[in-house]
Amino acid sequence: MQQFEISRRRYWHGGSSYHAKSVAGGGFPPLFLRREGWTIHTSKSRDFKLDEALGVDSNLRARLPDFDFVLPDERTNHILLPRVVGKWYCPFLFVKESRMNVKDQVDRSRFYEMTLEQQ
């Protein structure tokens, strides 16, 4: 897990900009946070309805998968499906959608549902 300290720089004319540095020694924030002088624009948020996301289910994760499963076979198309053992929400800021600009990504959703699967 990485942690960043975000600092605000205020200018005499009333404007401000931000920059980030890693809290841990030797860490590096992502390039878009590392650059000096980025700005933040805010808007009124919508009412987002999020499901409960408690994180990793330790009991489920500790269980071994059944050992009587069928291995993948091209002839029968049997596959072993993974189990979801954790679920949480990640802000859009940390997810880069290919072929989508940031504004469209924010309009689509401000949070991404993330899952941890164990096979």
Secondary structure, DSSP 8 states (H G I E B T S, - for coil): ---EEEEEEE-TTS-EEEEEEESSTT----HHHHSTTB----------------EE-HHHHHS---SS----BTTTTB----EEEEEEEEEGGG---TT--HHHHHHH-SEEEEEEEE-
